[in-house]
Amino acid sequence: MDPRRLEELLRSVQSGSLDVERALSELRTLPFADLGYARVDHHRALRQGIPEVVLAEGKTPEHVAGVVEELMRAQQDVLVTRLAAGPAAFVLARIPALEYVPLARIAKYRKRAAEPRGKGFVAVVTAGTSDIPVAEEALETLSMCGVATERIFDVGVAGIHRVLAEIERLRRARAVIVIAGMEGALASVVGGLVAAPVIAVPTSVGYGVAFAGITALFGMLTSCASGVTVVNIDNGFGAAMATVRLLAPVEP
């Protein structure tokens, strides 16, 4: 249950258009619903402003669908990450209201449009075209959270003029998510050019001693650009959520 829905519920009780028993029925599953195989957190939207996110990887399609149905029953928005095409076919057949984005491996459902989180945009930058699936995971997550975004793709350091051509747009961004494989150098370059928060995402793209992203991870962790934040390999979702937290207003 998100804050807007809880406010609607309380105002309905206050006005007399909803009786207390029906309101209690809707609130009964707070703070979570126990499905046996999962405990679905209905309080997360109240605590953090964002409903629980479903990680599909490692779950059966039936379990994914069950958790999604519970969230939708509670009138929550839904974001499912790491949902491969095969399981997605089962889940979408059972829940046609979900929208699937194959490149991002994300399924989503919005009950209402997201409230914009401030002005401006977050730039999502990739070193190469191979990094785009991780970028799209970040972009879809930011969109669900009401954060405006702009794509700046394929501007890696192998052709440094490409990122320099985007310097003015990068400097206008509220935050920059930099996604790179190989040696991960793009995060340091961008981190040295902009004042906004930079969140670096190493990807598993690269030859031989790239070690499926470990080399890029180590390179980003030892960046000479001060204050670059680094998330785990291929974790576009984690980068987006770190950005949302950075941009969240402080409660009085």
Secondary structure, 3 states (H helix, E strand, C coil): CCHHHHHHHHHHHHHCCCCHHHHHHHHCCCCEEECCCCEEECCHHHHHCCCCEEECCCCCHHHHHHHHHHHHHCCCCEEEECCCHHHHHHHHHHCCCCEEECCCCEEEECCCCCCCCCCCCEEEEECCHHHHHHHHHHHHHHHHCCCCEEEECCCCHHHHHHHHCCHHHHHHCCEEEEEECCCCCHHHHHHCCCCCCEEEEECCCCCHHHHHHHHHHHHHHCCCCCCCEECCCCCHHHHHHHHHHHHCCCCC
